Amino acid sequence: MKLTKELIFEHLAPIVDPEIHIGLVDLGLIYDAEINEANDVKVTMTLTSPMCPVGPELVSAVELAVKSMDEVNKVTVDVTFDPPWDPEEMASDAAKDELGIW
């Protein structure tokens, strides 16, 4: 199976923020997944806040999930706060509904 950004996002979808109880992908915390010719993957993500107490745990979960994919050679996770996370703009409709944003 060809490794794609969409496949990586699908693989990350079950990872849930333990404080909000919504998936990282639905929250819009996963910004991008870049794949090079060697199937090395760079995931760019953010956290709900720079002081997120479970930030290291979430980054580790993302790295482990992507590493577990057979097609992936190497994984790096880049945490950024640019742009800052804005659930009104970045979260899926389902996540907005759960968060009461409408």
C-alpha positions in Angstrom: 0.0 0.0 0.0 1.3 3.4 -0.9 2.0 5.7 2.0 -0.1 8.9 1.9 -0.9 11.8 4.1 -4.5 10.7 4.3 -3.4 7.2 5.4 -1.3 8.7 8.2 -4.1 10.9 9.3 -6.4 7.8 9.4 -3.9 6.0 11.5 -3.6 9.0 13.9 -7.4 9.4 14.2 -7.9 7.1 17.2 -5.4 9.0 19.4 -7.5 11.0 21.9 -6.6 14.0 23.9 -7.0 12.6 27.5 -8.3 15.9 28.9 -10.8 16.7 26.1 -11.6 13.1 25.1 -11.7 14.0 21.4 -9.3 12.7 18.7 -6.2 14.8 17.8 -7.2 14.7 14.1 -10.7 15.8 14.8 -9.4 18.6 17.1 -7.2 19.8 14.2 -4.1 19.4 16.3 -2.4 17.4 13.4 -1.3 20.0 10.9 0.6 18.0 8.3 2.4 14.8 7.5 5.2 15.0 5.0 6.6 11.8 3.3 9.9 11.7 1.5 11.1 9.2 -1.1 12.6 6.9 1.7 9.2 6.8 3.5 10.5 9.0 6.3 7.6 10.8 7.8 7.6 14.3 9.4 4.4 15.0 11.4 3.7 18.6 12.2 1.3 19.1 15.1 0.3 21.4 17.9 -1.1 21.2 21.3 -4.2 22.8 22.8 -1.8 25.2 24.7 1.9 25.6 25.0 1.7 24.5 28.6 -0.4 21.3 27.9 0.4 18.9 30.7 0.0 15.9 28.5 2.0 17.3 25.6 4.9 14.9 25.8 2.5 12.0 26.1 0.6 13.1 22.9 3.8 13.6 20.9 5.0 10.2 21.9 1.6 8.6 21.0 1.8 10.2 17.5 5.3 9.1 17.0 4.6 5.5 18.0 1.4 5.3 15.9 3.2 6.4 12.8 6.2 4.2 13.5 3.8 1.2 13.7 2.9 1.6 10.1 4.7 -1.0 8.0 5.5 1.4 5.2 7.2 4.0 7.4 11.0 4.0 7.8 11.6 6.9 10.2 9.4 9.4 12.1 9.9 12.8 13.4 7.3 14.9 15.2 7.6 18.7 15.0 5.5 20.6 17.6 4.6 24.1 16.5 2.5 26.9 17.9 2.4 28.8 14.6 -0.4 29.1 13.9 -1.9 28.8 17.4 -4.6 26.2 17.7 -8.1 27.7 17.3 -10.8 25.1 17.6 -13.3 27.3 15.9 -11.2 27.3 12.8 -9.3 23.9 13.0 -11.6 21.4 14.6 -13.9 19.1 12.6 -17.7 19.8 12.8 -18.1 16.7 15.1 -15.4 18.0 17.5 -17.0 21.5 17.5 -20.3 19.9 18.3 -18.7 18.0 21.3 -17.0 21.2 22.4 -20.1 23.2 22.2 -18.7 25.6 19.5 -21.5 26.9 17.2 
